[in-house]
Amino acid sequence: MALNNLFTRRSALAAQVEDPGATRWPETGETWKPEGLPVAERYYNQAHAVVLVASTGQDPYGNLYYLVACLGCHHLGTRTERHDSHVRHTLRTAAKAANTHAATCRALPREIPPRPDENTARRLLHSWVAAMSGRAYYQDADLDVSDFDSGRLELQRTTEWIRTELTALATEQSSLLSARPDERTGTVRFRVLPQAD
């Protein structure tokens, strides 16, 4: 037996192969890949809570957009400071926003949010649409999937799932939501309808 073999042998426990895609986060000890939110980058805040940069999908023209979410203080970088419009981050601007937030946030890490079951996720999405019907911001304006970015960590569903559910909701409750094809982009456009008091 060669001396090389003595030093290259591994125990049976060490020889077990782990899934290379399931790497553990050193900061939480968990493997977490939220559905519908591919994590592009992670940052530590001052207390070692994770600040995520995750993709929320792309627009009909192929532009990718990202959200910034702190798993310590519940910060979500999806709206402007006055919450009057959406922020559509590119990867570069999301990384800058995440790094800026991580440098000042001192919140302790919190548990990773659990993924809701189908019925819970559906009820959650429907309740958001119903709440939008009473807000002046959504009156006479098309609804976009990005309008739900602030709830994507809670929902943990793909953009396609959200579109499918919105289409079903427009069919079931046509007095609440309308759907129409957009000839320019080839996608379905949604509009929240005002509710009579």
C-alpha positions in Angstrom: 0.0 0.0 0.0 1.4 3.4 -1.0 1.7 6.2 1.6 -0.5 8.4 -0.6 -3.4 6.1 0.0 -3.1 6.5 3.8 -3.5 10.3 3.5 -6.2 10.4 0.9 -8.7 8.0 2.6 -11.8 9.5 4.1 -14.1 8.0 6.7 -17.5 6.7 5.6 -19.2 9.7 7.2 -17.0 12.2 5.3 -17.6 10.2 2.0 -21.3 11.0 2.0 -22.0 13.4 -0.9 -24.1 16.4 -0.2 -26.3 18.2 -2.7 -24.0 21.0 -4.1 -27.0 23.3 -4.7 -28.0 23.1 -1.0 -25.3 25.1 0.6 -26.0 26.3 4.1 -26.0 29.9 4.9 -23.3 30.3 7.6 -25.2 33.1 9.2 -28.3 31.1 9.8 -27.3 27.5 9.4 -30.2 27.0 7.1 -30.6 26.2 3.4 -33.2 28.7 2.1 -34.1 29.3 -1.5 -37.5 31.1 -1.4 -39.6 30.2 -4.4 -40.1 33.0 -6.8 -37.2 35.0 -5.3 -33.8 33.8 -6.5 -31.3 35.3 -4.1 -28.5 37.1 -6.0 -26.5 38.5 -3.1 -26.5 38.6 0.7 -25.1 41.1 3.1 -24.6 41.2 6.8 -26.0 44.0 8.9 -24.1 45.1 12.0 -25.7 42.3 14.2 -25.2 39.6 11.5 -28.8 39.6 10.2 -28.9 38.9 6.5 -29.9 41.6 4.0 -31.0 39.9 0.8 -30.9 41.0 -2.8 -33.4 38.8 -4.7 -34.8 38.9 -8.2 -38.5 39.5 -8.5 -38.6 38.6 -12.2 -38.4 40.5 -15.4 -40.5 42.9 -17.3 -41.9 42.0 -20.8 -38.8 43.7 -22.3 -36.4 41.3 -20.5 -35.1 43.7 -17.8 -34.5 42.0 -14.5 -35.5 43.7 -11.3 -34.6 43.0 -7.7 -35.8 43.8 -4.2 -33.8 44.4 -1.0 -35.1 42.7 2.1 -33.6 42.7 5.6 -34.1 39.5 7.6 -33.6 41.5 10.8 -35.7 44.7 10.8 -38.3 43.9 8.1 -36.9 46.6 5.8 -38.1 46.2 2.2 -36.6 48.4 -0.5 -39.5 48.2 -2.9 -41.0 51.6 -2.5 -39.8 55.2 -2.4 -39.3 56.9 1.0 -42.9 58.3 0.9 -44.3 55.0 -0.4 -45.9 56.8 -3.4 -44.2 54.8 -6.1 -42.3 51.6 -6.7 -38.6 51.2 -6.9 -37.5 48.9 -9.7 -33.9 48.1 -8.7 -31.4 46.8 -11.1 -28.8 44.5 -9.6 -26.3 47.3 -9.2 -28.8 49.7 -7.5 -30.1 46.8 -5.3 -26.6 45.9 -4.2 -25.9 49.5 -3.3 -29.2 49.8 -1.4 -28.6 46.5 0.5 -25.0 47.5 1.4 -26.2 51.0 2.6 -28.9 49.4 4.7 -26.6 46.7 6.1 -24.1 49.4 7.2 -26.6 51.1 9.4 -29.0 48.4 10.6 -28.5 46.9 14.0 -31.5 44.5 14.1 -30.8 41.0 15.3 -31.4 38.1 12.9 -34.9 36.7 12.9 -36.3 33.4 11.8 -36.6 32.7 8.1 -40.3 33.2 7.2 -42.2 29.9 6.5 -43.7 29.3 3.0 -47.5 29.4 3.2 -49.6 26.6 1.7 -51.5 27.2 -1.5 -54.8 28.2 0.1 -53.1 30.6 2.5 -51.1 32.2 -0.3 -54.2 32.6 -2.5 -56.2 34.2 0.3 -53.3 36.5 1.0 -53.0 37.7 -2.6 -56.8 38.1 -2.8 -56.8 40.2 0.4 -54.1 42.5 -1.1 -56.1 43.0 -4.2 -59.3 43.8 -2.2 -57.4 46.3 -0.1 -56.0 48.0 -3.2 -59.5 48.6 -4.5 -60.1 51.2 -1.8 -56.9 53.2 -2.4 -56.9 56.2 -4.7 -53.3 55.3 -6.0 -54.7 52.2 -7.8 -57.8 53.8 -9.2 -57.7 54.1 -13.0 -54.2 52.6 -13.2 -53.0 49.2 -14.4 -51.9 46.8 -11.7 -48.4 45.3 -12.1 -46.9 42.2 -10.5 -44.3 44.6 -9.0 -47.2 46.0 -6.9 -46.9 42.8 -4.9 -43.1 43.0 -4.4 -43.5 44.2 -0.8 -45.2 40.9 0.0 -43.0 38.6 -2.0 -41.1 37.3 1.1 -44.4 36.5 2.8 -45.9 35.0 -0.4 -42.9 33.1 -1.7 -44.4 32.4 -5.1 -43.2 32.9 -8.6 -44.3 35.8 -10.9 -46.1 33.2 -13.1 -48.1 32.0 -10.1 -49.1 35.5 -9.2 -50.2 36.2 -12.8 -52.2 32.9 -12.9 -53.9 33.7 -9.6 -54.7 37.3 -10.7 -56.2 35.9 -13.9 -58.4 33.5 -12.0 -59.4 36.2 -9.6 -60.4 38.5 -12.5 -62.7 35.7 -13.8 -64.1 34.9 -10.3 -64.6 38.4 -9.2 -65.0 40.6 -12.3 -66.3 43.4 -10.2 -63.0 43.6 -8.3 -60.4 43.0 -10.9 -60.3 43.1 -14.7 -57.8 41.5 -17.1 -57.1 42.3 -20.7 -54.3 41.3 -23.1 -51.7 43.9 -23.8 -51.0 43.8 -27.5 -47.7 45.7 -27.2 -46.0 43.3 -24.7 -48.0 40.1 -25.2 -48.8 39.9 -21.4 -52.1 40.3 -19.5 -52.7 43.6 -17.9 -54.8 43.9 -14.7 -56.8 46.8 -13.3 -58.3 47.0 -9.8 -61.9 48.3 -10.1 -63.3 50.8 -7.7 -65.8 49.4 -5.3 -69.2 51.1 -4.6 -69.7 52.1 -1.0 
